[in-house]
Amino acid sequence: MKDLAKQILEALTQGKNEKLNYKQIAAKVGIFDKKGREQVKEQIERLIEAKLLLKAGRGKYRVNYKQLKGKDAGRNYIVGKIEMKRSGMAFVVPQNDKNDTTEESQSEDIFIADGNLGNALNNDIVKVVVFPARRGKRPEGQVVEVIQRSKKQMVGTISIKKGVAYFIPDNVYYRRDIIIPGRLLRKAKNGDKVVVVIVDWPAGTRSPLGEVTHVLGKPGDNDVEMMAILAENDFPLKFPDKVEQEAQDIQTEISEGEIRKRRDFRTATTFTIDPADAKDFDDALSFEQLDNGLYRVGIHIADVTHYVRPGSAIDAEAYDRATSVYLVDRTIPMLPEALSNNLCSLNPHVDKLCYSAVFDLDDNAKVHKEWFGHTVINSDRRFNYEEAQAIIETGQGDLADVILKLNDLAQVMRKKRFDNNAINFETEEVKFKLDEEGHPIGVYLKQQKEANWLIEEFMLLANKRVAEKIGRKRNGIQANTFVYRVHDKPLDEKLNTFKTFVKKLGFDLKTSSTKAFSSSLNDMLAKEKGQPDYDMLSKLSIRIMARACYSTENIGHYGLAFPYYTHFTSPIRRYPDMMVHRLLDRYLAGKESVDQDQYEEFCKHCSQMEQQATQAERDSIKYKQAEYLVDKVGQVFEATVSGISKWGIYAELTESKCEGMIPMRSFDDDFYYIDEENYTLVGLHHGHSLRFGDTLKVRVVAVDLIKKQMDFERVLE
């Protein structure tokens, strides 16, 4: 078995410092049969005993380079993400599985000098050789391989000097000019904003070669900047022709044979509630009063996977995008409009195919019976949230009795959820009033009310019960592989800092258990509602929370206090919901479980794209905020301290919610330091301080539209 051990080690050291399970390792060495895999498994155990392999999380392994003999003896390699700093310095943050508690997993960040960067760019995943440690010095290393580029494309401007075209990235962390050969300029002119991909990086050269894929136009134009935000976050600017054609070719007529396969809800009172400017409607509610005193509520979700089949061009494109993107002035759909706005959208007075979760509820919102399956509906009415809210407040209007009863049930479910220690975050959404050309002429806050909560509670019910249906163990049998929406508890370090801080404000935040923490946090926020410190405490509470994501490993949803949770209700705009629909279909039909490792990779991709979509949304808001303030330079506004960093103080204008920075260099009346435990900037000698949430007056001193950056200065009274 000596040769097999060598093959395993070679497989794990070729190009990547990979972490693989035994099946993946077996495939790497060309073994696919059951007996061979068992031999691989045995050999892995021997290599672990010899300390040549390390356990790296659940069922995965990686090479221990410190023990490995041969040409790399004594050399320590790590794989991680390279992070460029504004100062010009660069570090590699080692990649570790969160369950990896081996000694090597506790590596420090590795400093990379400019001459040792090779052709690495910001946020690339790289392999680094770590130099022998020097006493008192930070660990240093050299990039030996770029394993994965962080970006498919970059956005910036073309600069043509002496006949040579350069691409200058907008992103300040990409400090390499890219040379664009004339044949690859695609008619871009000097000063044009463009999208570029790297096509070659000759060995030993500082600048790569690039190709223009899209000429966006002149910087500062609204459409140009919105498209640039999409491209910068690696979203495509249009659907491929093949995808559009495939969407147009889908059969739109619903056959009688298809209807006979489904449960028919066309006679049930059915409606949608969505934002006034929504173009796609992927969920509807139906309501029936039963003879036994119960209420039958149907949560009907567009049956996207009936039309979008695995292996199709539409499905591949939807997976790549993974989500719709919501910018300030437009929506970039995950699916072509022929599907998202028409065929799959639950428009009123039209037969529509759905995948539904149907519940029989009593007045206490207790579920007496549930059913999941394919349906056909015909919505009676489309409401926007304002119309539904008016009905709830006045008791008058179309379908008033139905909406009022559903609101009663939703309020019961909402109270139960918070009684069960869900965390009650009341968030405000910044919205812009735009003129005909898309320029912001006003800013307002959109608040959640009962109509929003009505829809939210029934969507939560469907998501929770679908996850329970598949995820709950029965008779001790392990659940099938499924896609969950998970939310981890806060990190102890963040939680303890927050607990210490609020204690000084008179609040005893309990952290002994999830239940105690959620209850005491909700009590604190409820007591401070309407008080000066509420916004500060609410924002800090959100910031200490972990980020929700998709995973096949169910750890529950901390914020919602649900042991099982998934995303079932928005397949028009989220690919994970499409996966959930297909998996639910599969398991209801009694078919075997899918491969967990494969679906975990799908989950990681969807989580990553969700983060990029969120960043694109934030970028568009920042651009509109900068645009709103561009003609207000010199004006003074009331503001609140919304962040503290070594670069300066972030301040949010009270009226418009525009956020800018007061640079640290402007605090020249004292030596200031950051008191992280108290979220405060403190003057060493005179005792002046600014705490997160403090109010102050600021003057707008500069606005950079391209960088989406607003600079303020303090106005001392």
SETORDREN-511392 format. One line per 8 residues: number of its first residue (from 1); their letters; for each residue x, y, z of C-alpha. Coordinates in steps of 0.05 Angstrom, whole numbers, plus 5000, padded with zeros to 4 digits. Each point is the difference from the previous one (the first is absolute). Layout:
NUM	a	X Y Z  ... $
//
This chain:
1	mkdlakqi	5000 5000 5000  5062 5044 4998  4984 5025 4930  4929 5017 5020  5025 5043 5058  5045 5037 4952  4943 5010 4951  4955 5028 5055 $
9	lealtqgk	5053 5050 5023  5015 5021 4928  4926 5009 4986  4993 5046 5060  5061 5042 4983  4988 5012 4926  4987 5074 4993  4953 5007 5059 $
17	neklnykq	5005 4991 5075  4933 4963 4994  4955 4973 5053  4965 4938 4972  4959 4942 5026  5021 4928 4986  4955 4993 4940  5029 5063 4968 $
25	iaakvgif	5071 4976 5015  4984 4932 4969  4974 5034 4937  5065 5041 4997  5041 4936 4997  4953 4967 4951  4964 4953 5047  4924 4996 4995 $
33	dkkgreqv	4979 4930 5024  4977 4986 5070  5057 4953 5018  5052 5050 4975  4968 5056 5040  5006 4958 5063  5074 4991 4986  5007 5075 4992 $
41	keqierli	4963 5010 5066  5048 4952 5036  5061 5034 4970  4975 5068 5021  4996 4975 5072  5072 4976 4996  5023 5067 4972  4964 5036 5057 $
49	eaklllka	5036 4954 5050  5066 5019 4965  4979 5074 5006  5007 5008 4925  4926 5017 4995  4958 5044 5046  4925 4997 5013  4970 5064 4972 $
57	grgkyrvn	4928 5004 5021  4943 4950 4992  5027 4939 4962  5053 5040 4963  5076 4996 4998  5059 5041 4978  5076 4994 4995  5043 5017 5061 $
65	ykqlkgkd	5057 5036 4965  5040 5004 5064  5008 4925 5000  5003 4987 4925  5067 4973 4977  5034 5013 4933  5015 5063 4961  4951 5042 5041 $
73	agrnyivg	5027 4976 5067  5005 5059 5048  4956 5044 4956  4933 5021 5026  4945 5014 4951  4932 5030 5015  4940 5017 4958  4961 5063 5013 $
81	kiemkrsg	4967 5063 4976  5045 5059 4983  4977 5067 5028  5028 5065 4975  4999 5060 5047  4991 5073 4982  5071 5012 5024  5027 4954 4945 $
89	mafvvpqn	5016 4942 5047  4974 4930 4985  4984 4941 5045  4976 4929 4989  4947 4976 5049  5005 4924 5006  4939 4961 4978  4975 4953 5054 $
97	dkndttee	4937 4958 5007  4962 5026 5061  5004 4930 5030  5075 4994 4988  5034 5004 5068  5067 4971 4980  5062 5038 5021  5014 5024 4929 $
105	sqsedifi	4931 5030 4994  5016 5053 5050  5048 5037 4952  5012 5075 5003  4989 5045 4941  5061 4998 4954  5031 5065 4976  5015 5002 4925 $
113	adgnlgna	5049 5052 4975  4984 5033 4933  5056 4963 4966  4973 4933 5025  4928 5010 4975  5012 4969 4932  4937 5008 4959  4953 4997 5060 $
121	lnndivkv	4944 5051 5005  4956 5021 5058  4957 4944 5030  5031 4946 4956  5008 4932 5032  5075 4986 4998  5052 4949 5020  5056 5031 5041 $
129	vvfparrg	5067 4974 5023  5012 5026 5070  5072 5022 5015  5035 4975 5062  4978 5041 5060  5044 5055 5026  4996 5018 5074  4956 5060 5013 $
137	krpegqvv	4979 5006 4927  4933 4986 4969  4995 4938 4955  5018 5015 4927  4990 4961 4937  4999 4998 4925  4943 4984 4953  5019 4938 4959 $
145	eviqrskk	4933 4988 4967  4932 5034 4988  4950 4945 5013  4936 5039 4987  4988 5071 4975  4953 5040 5043  4968 5035 4940  4981 4980 4930 $
153	qmvgtisi	5000 5072 4976  5020 5070 5022  4972 5069 4989  5041 5062 4987  5019 5052 4949  5043 5000 4937  5061 5045 4999  5036 5006 4934 $
161	kkgvayfi	5070 5030 5003  5049 5002 4941  4958 4950 4963  5000 4949 5057  4933 4984 5033  4998 4987 5074  4941 4977 5043  4999 5034 5068 $
169	pdnvyyrr	4954 4961 5049  4949 5039 5040  5013 4956 5060  5056 5031 5040  5023 4932 5024  5020 4979 4930  5066 5035 4991  5022 4970 4933 $
177	diiipgrl	4987 5039 4936  4978 4952 4945  5027 5009 4929  4946 4994 4946  5028 4982 4931  4967 5041 4945  4964 4940 4969  4966 4987 5068 $
185	lrkakngd	4976 5071 5013  4932 4988 4967  4995 5073 4978  5009 5026 5071  5025 5072 5002  5043 5038 5049  4960 5013 5064  4946 4947 4986 $
193	kvvvvivd	4977 4957 5057  5006 4927 4980  4998 4928 5024  5064 4961 4991  5024 4929 5009  5073 4978 5007  5020 4957 4941  5074 4990 5014 $
201	wpagtrsp	5053 5017 5052  5070 4987 4971  5049 4972 5050  5044 5052 5033  4957 5060 4980  4964 5047 5048  4941 5016 4955  4952 4948 4970 $
209	lgevthvl	4967 5005 4932  4925 5011 4997  4942 5001 4953  4940 5047 5000  4935 4960 5003  4952 5058 5008  5005 5075 4986  4953 5030 5052 $
217	gkpgdndv	5007 5074 4981  5022 5063 5035  5011 5000 5076  4946 5035 5040  4941 4980 4956  4947 4965 5042  4992 4940 4955  5075 4993 4991 $
225	emmailae	5012 5000 5076  4943 4951 5014  5027 4951 4948  5070 5011 5028  4976 4980 5069  4971 4935 4972  5064 4984 4962  5044 5017 5059 $
233	ndfplkfp	4962 4948 5042  5008 4948 4944  4928 5000 4976  4988 4994 4925  4972 5062 4964  4951 4961 4957  4973 4930 4988  5035 4959 4946 $
241	dkveqeaq	4960 4995 4935  4993 4925 5010  4967 5010 5068  4952 5053 4974  4981 4956 4942  4989 4940 5045  4954 5042 5043  4960 5022 4940 $
249	diqteise	4992 4928 4977  4969 4975 5064  4928 4976 4992  4956 5050 5036  4932 4967 4994  4980 4956 5059  4971 4934 4975  4939 4967 5031 $
257	geirkrrd	5044 4939 5012  5048 5042 5042  4943 5030 5041  4973 4930 5015  5067 4982 5032  4993 5057 5049  4957 5021 5059  4953 5054 4975 $
265	frtattft	4995 5064 5041  4969 5043 4946  4934 5008 5038  5034 5019 5066  5006 5073 5018  5071 5017 4979  5042 5064 4997  5070 5028 4999 $
273	idpadakd	5030 5057 5041  5065 5031 4974  5035 5067 4995  4965 5050 4954  5057 4999 4950  5008 4924 4999  5001 4966 4931  5002 4928 5021 $
281	fddalsfe	4954 4966 5050  5026 4933 5024  4954 4988 5060  4925 5002 5011  4955 4984 5059  4933 4963 4996  4949 4997 5056  4942 4953 5013 $
289	qldnglyr	4955 4994 5062  4989 4925 5014  4938 4968 5029  5039 4975 5061  5017 5071 5020  5071 4999 4974  5030 5045 4947  5035 4972 4939 $
297	vgihiadv	5056 5046 4979  5039 4985 4937  5069 5030 4989  5006 4994 4924  5069 5009 4969  5014 5007 4926  5017 4931 4972  5064 5024 4966 $
305	thyvrpgs	5031 4931 4997  4942 4975 4958  5025 5046 4945  5075 5003 5015  5030 4931 4992  5069 4976 5024  5050 5001 4943  4966 5057 4963 $
313	aidaeayd	5035 5065 4982  4951 5038 5044  5016 4956 5060  5075 5008 4991  4993 5076 4995  4955 5002 5061  5050 4959 5040  5058 5045 4979 $
321	ratsvylv	4961 5063 5022  4968 4964 5060  4958 5061 5017  4964 5061 4972  5035 5066 5016  4962 5060 5026  5033 5066 4985  4970 5067 5019 $
329	drtipmlp	4968 5012 4932  4993 4931 4969  4995 4926 5011  5047 4952 4964  4961 4935 4999  5030 4931 5009  4954 4973 4946  4983 5031 4932 $
337	ealsnnlc	4940 5047 5002  4959 4951 4958  5001 4956 5062  5009 5048 5059  4949 5053 4980  4953 4958 4959  4996 4924 4998  5020 4987 5073 $
345	slnphvdk	4973 5064 5031  4934 4989 5037  4962 5055 4965  4926 5007 5017  4943 4969 4959  5046 4950 4965  5008 4925 5014  5069 4989 5029 $
353	lcysavfd	5040 4939 5020  5026 4999 5071  5037 4958 5051  4960 5009 5064  5002 4990 5075  4929 4994 5027  4983 5003 5074  4936 4991 5041 $
361	lddnakvh	5006 5048 5058  4957 5016 5061  4991 5068 5032  5064 4990 5039  5038 4989 4934  5014 4928 5019  5011 4955 4940  4951 4941 5000 $
369	kewfghtv	5016 4974 4931  5052 5016 4946  5009 4982 4927  5055 5015 4949  4991 4991 4926  4987 5029 4931  4938 5043 4989  4965 5046 4951 $
377	insdrrfn	4973 5067 5024  4965 5061 4972  5014 5062 5042  4939 5045 5012  5037 5063 5018  5068 5033 5001  5012 5045 5060  5060 5044 5015 $
385	yeeaqaii	5022 5006 5072  4969 5069 5008  4932 4975 4977  5002 4940 5046  5023 5043 5058  4941 5048 4990  4952 4941 5003  5032 4976 5065 $
393	etgqgdla	4996 5069 5031  4929 5017 4977  4967 4932 4994  4973 5022 4932  5016 4979 4929  5005 4940 4952  5005 4933 5036  5001 5037 5067 $
401	dvilklnd	4974 4941 5041  5052 4953 4971  5058 5049 5009  4979 5017 5071  4995 4926 5020  5068 4984 4969  5029 5061 5036  4973 4973 5066 $
409	laqvmrkk	5033 4933 4987  5065 5033 4979  5001 5042 5064  4991 4936 5041  5057 4967 4963  5044 5061 5008  4987 5003 5076  5015 4925 5006 $
417	rfdnnain	5065 5010 4962  5025 5055 5046  4975 4962 5062  5044 4943 4974  5059 5048 5001  5005 5022 4928  5038 5066 4997  4957 5060 4984 $
425	feteevkf	5039 5045 4953  4959 5058 4973  5038 5025 4938  4989 5061 4958  5012 4999 4925  5030 5061 4965  4961 5019 4937  5012 5056 4950 $
433	kldeeghp	4951 5043 4962  5029 5002 4929  4985 5047 4943  4988 4976 4928  5074 4994 4987  5013 4960 5063  5031 5056 5041  4982 5002 5075 $
441	igvylkqq	4956 5058 5020  4981 4974 5069  5013 4946 5052  4950 4965 5044  4997 4940 5047  4955 4941 4987  4975 4967 5063  4971 4930 5010 $
449	keanwlie	4927 4997 5022  4946 4948 5011  4990 4986 4925  5074 4984 4993  4998 4956 5062  4938 4963 4974  5038 4976 4939  5064 4989 5039 $
457	efmllank	4968 4954 5052  4967 4955 4949  5063 4996 4959  5039 4982 5064  4948 4946 5015  5009 4968 4931  5076 5004 5003  5002 4971 5070 $
465	rvaekigr	4952 4942 4988  5033 4980 4934  5067 4997 5035  4969 4959 5057  4967 4953 4951  5066 4980 4969  5050 5015 5055  4970 4969 5062 $
473	krngiqan	5027 4931 5018  4947 4946 5002  5008 4935 5038  5073 5017 5008  5012 5002 4925  5047 5055 4976  4964 5052 4958  5013 5005 4925 $
481	tfvyrvhd	5048 5053 4974  4963 5066 4996  5013 5074 4990  4990 5040 5064  5003 5074 5015  5043 5002 5062  5020 5055 5048  5054 4988 5052 $
489	kpldekln	5004 5031 5069  5044 5062 5009  5074 4992 5013  5016 5001 5075  5050 5057 4992  4949 5046 4967  4946 4979 5048  5042 5012 5062 $
497	tfktfvkk	5022 5069 4975  4927 5019 4988  4979 4973 5067  5053 5041 5036  4980 5062 4962  4925 4997 5014  5013 4984 5073  5028 5070 5007 $
505	lgfdlkts	4934 5025 4973  4962 4962 5054  4981 4937 4962  5017 4930 5024  5005 4960 4936  4995 4926 5016  5046 4955 4959  4995 4934 5038 $
513	stkafsss	4955 4970 4946  4968 5017 4934  4933 5008 5034  5027 5047 5053  5038 5042 4950  4941 5008 4951  4952 5017 5056  5045 5051 5033 $
521	lndmlake	5019 5032 4933  4926 5007 4980  4984 5030 5069  5056 5050 4993  4979 5022 4930  4927 5005 5021  5017 5044 5060  5044 5046 4957 $
529	kgqpdydm	4949 5007 4944  4990 5074 4988  5060 5019 5043  5064 5034 4975  5043 4936 5006  4951 4955 4963  5030 5007 4930  5070 4990 5026 $
537	lsklsiri	4982 4937 5040  4959 4972 4942  5056 5009 4950  5053 4972 5047  4955 4940 5014  4996 4985 4925  5075 5009 4991  5018 4947 5052 $
545	maracyst	4958 4948 4964  5028 4947 4954  4982 5001 4927  4945 4952 4978  5018 4953 4943  4980 4936 4964  5027 4932 5022  4985 4926 4999 $
553	enighygl	5023 4998 5073  4940 5021 5041  5018 5041 5061  4933 5035 5004  4984 5074 4992  5023 5039 5062  4965 5066 4984  4933 4968 4985 $
561	afpyythf	5008 4948 5056  4981 4944 4951  5035 4933 5006  4982 4987 4926  4996 5053 4947  5008 5005 4925  4982 5045 4941  4941 4973 4962 $
569	tspirryp	4959 5062 4984  5039 5041 4947  5024 4956 4942  4992 5056 4949  5055 5039 5034  5042 4949 5039  5032 4937 4972  5002 4965 5069 $
577	dmmvhrll	4924 5000 4999  5002 4964 4933  5046 4948 5031  4952 4992 5059  4941 4990 4953  5037 4945 4962  5024 4966 5063  4932 5002 5032 $
585	drylagke	4971 4969 4937  5053 4946 5002  4990 4981 5072  4924 5002 4999  5006 4950 4943  5042 4954 5045  5064 5006 4960  5070 4993 5030 $
593	svdqdqye	5040 5057 5029  5044 5044 4956  5076 5007 5010  5013 5046 5059  5069 5024 4978  4973 5022 4932  4941 5038 5031  5046 5032 5052 $
601	efckhcsq	5039 5030 4942  4935 5025 4970  4983 5032 5067  5068 5035 5005  4992 5028 4930  4930 5027 5015  5023 5030 5066  5057 5035 4965 $
609	meqqatqa	4956 5028 4945  4950 5024 5052  5057 5039 5034  5019 5030 4933  4928 5020 4986  4996 5033 5068  5064 5038 4986  4973 5023 4933 $
617	erdsikyk	4937 5025 5034  5042 5038 5051  5044 5028 4946  4940 5027 4963  4973 5032 5063  5068 5032 5013  5002 5027 4930  4931 5030 5006 $
625	qaeylvdk	5018 5030 5068  5062 5032 4970  4959 5025 4941  4948 5029 5048  5055 5038 5038  5041 5022 4940  4966 5069 4997  4999 5008 5076 $
633	vgqvfeat	5075 5008 5011  5011 5053 5054  4933 4989 5033  4994 4980 5074  4957 4942 5024  4983 4963 5064  5031 4931 5002  5012 4939 5043 $
641	vsgiskwg	5065 4962 5010  4988 4935 4962  5069 4968 5001  5071 5008 5027  5063 4977 4964  5073 5017 4998  4986 5040 4937  4949 5045 5034 $
649	iyaeltes	4929 5008 5026  4941 4980 4957  4940 5047 5008  4929 4989 4975  4959 5062 4984  4937 4998 5041  4952 5023 4946  5025 4965 4937 $
657	kcegmipm	5038 4941 5031  5060 5015 4955  5064 4975 5031  5068 5032 4993  5067 5001 5036  5034 5052 5043  5074 4983 4987  5042 4986 5061 $
665	rsfdddfy	5050 5053 4977  4947 5053 5014  5001 4983 5075  5060 5044 5013  4982 5029 5068  5026 4940 5038  5030 4930 4993  4940 4954 4988 $
673	yideenyt	4996 4925 5010  4944 4949 4990  4970 4969 5062  4972 4937 4967  4964 4974 5062  4959 5064 5003  4993 5013 4925  5031 5068 5014 $
681	lvglhhgh	5054 5047 4972  5035 5031 5060  5046 5061 5004  5059 4982 5044  5015 5067 5032  4935 5040 5000  4950 4944 5009  4959 5018 4939 $
689	slrfgdtl	4965 4939 4972  4951 4977 4947  4960 4937 5012  4961 4957 4951  4930 5032 4999  5022 5070 5022  4969 5059 4964  5042 5054 4969 $
697	kvrvvavd	4998 5052 4944  5041 4990 4937  5015 5038 4937  5003 4966 4932  5070 5016 4974  5008 4954 4940  4961 4950 4959  5032 4950 4951 $
705	likkqmdf	4946 4968 4957  5047 4950 4968  5027 4975 5066  4930 5007 5032  5035 5037 5056  4977 5058 5043  5047 5039 5046  4974 5040 5059 $
713	ervle	5031 5044 5053  4977 5014 5071  4966 5066 5014  5017 5019 5072  4949 5043 5035 $
//
